[in-house]
Amino acid sequence: MPKKTFNRIRGSTPAIEAAARQLRKQSTPAEERLWQALRSRKLHGLRFRRQHPVGRFILDFFCPDYKLAIELDGSVHDEQVNYDAARSQELQTYGYHVIRFANQQVLTDLDTVLEVIYQTTLDLATEHQGEKVNSRPHPPQSPSPNLARGGKVDRLSELLE
């Protein structure tokens, strides 16, 4: 596992943490919609954070119990596929599992997005069966709740300037 380079939580810097706070105030429509469905343990009791700093990255959404990072991609990500893949690979070296959704998918098919997120946590729980993955048991499997049915640019570099 790579060594922390800063004396900060999750290896982040004060600048990254400030940028994460600023991003929380500037959510895209897709981020806001997904956050409303995830916040306050609405998805099967799972806890999520938004704009969560990890090292030099800021994760759109993060489930700490399963080290699950959820990234929402706008049209700008069509031009940075290699960067996104390298970023996901680096996060995986820290033990994070990354899943990505297009903003449009969140806006038009939220129920499917939520089902994929929940199924991923079940898969991760099964993958790590016998290991202590989290401090609390996984919520029981139940059907997806019936929850209500923009593009993100890379704002991090703008916030850090």
Secondary structure, DSSP 8 states (H G I E B T S, - for coil): -----SSSGGG--HHHHHHHHHHHHT--HHHHHHHHHHGGGTTTT---EEEEEETTEEEEEEETTTTEEEEEE-GGGGG-HHHHHHHHHHHHHTT-EEEEEEHHHHHH-HHHHHHHHHHHHHHHHHHTTTS---SS-------------------HHHHH-
